[in-house]
């Protein structure tokens, strides 16, 4: 403890650190530290280059009132530079933005989990104790802003050297299973490995399943770390990280079991997600589509209503085309028959795309519909037909359909 390290603050907004320090002094806040990603990444970058990237966000931990500190910084730097975007009174955290940099200020806290995976109860504490509630040792290195010394109580520096991710304590996964996803994100992004004990902790905890809720219960009762927070971590993994590598780690560690048993064994997620991205679908919906009950899982994770609807239609599509496949009705179908079958149901085109990604029976024809057939229109418009003497009404509609069918079958 107490290693003095030069961290380059030149990429931070002008006067930020000085203003934080003088505000803390005026408010009687004795201790303040930067923690988490910025310190971790600066220490990694120190080894490779002097050209540090400006951080995306900054995590501060303080022994004192977060709202008072944020307000004083805003007063000193001015409203044009500083906005306070969110205050969480229960956790005593503040989100603010200074010159475009997102800053999270947290009051140093100890966490008590009344029930694992629920949100914890908190108690104010020292910065040193706060580090103990965190996920990985590399994320628990703090830079004390009074002394400019590093506080590294959990061997984070050593882990950085070994490029190793290690949970800080043995209940980490039980308390917050989203940390498994976080581990996969960091391992893929930083090219780190998860320590043997941590892999063992993941596997033993999932096997034991210490959470009151399990997938046979109603999806609405799932605690945050097995529901919404899990979704948020998965979205970050799929949208911001090298997702193929990260999901591979997650599957190898047994982490997919947090979601579903079938996904744990699924060998097709990589192809499915890559195709989904090509077809403009959200990758998480495509991942979930391979689970044993996609609609139930999407409800548990509280996916947007639109995405839930795609998964509901996927279920209908699957049974519809399975019937057609086994009855062999489709054998002599022309493109127009395919269009009738697909379009009469009014499914969303993204549901068809999802069914293609999942390679449901007859998916090749669905792909032809998605890429070509659905775009083919009647060569004459309603206006052209009226000019030729047709009366508006059902007869004209039928004629338009007939002309489209003819064109579909001619071209293909
Ligand atoms: N943290 C944690 N457990 C979680 C989420 C966050 O212990 N489930 C702690 C970690 O110490 C983490 C810090 O909160 O470093 C900030 O979290 P976050 O902003 O999500 O991560 P960063 O450290 O900023 O890393 P990055 O944004 O690069 O992923």
Boltz pocket constraint, residues with backbone or C-beta under 6 A from the ligand:
constraints:
  - pocket:
      binder: B
      contacts: [[A, 35], [A, 36], [A, 37], [A, 38], [A, 57], [A, 59], [A, 133], [A, 134], [A, 135], [A, 136], [A, 139], [A, 140], [A, 176], [A, 178], [A, 179], [A, 182]]
      max_distance: 6.0
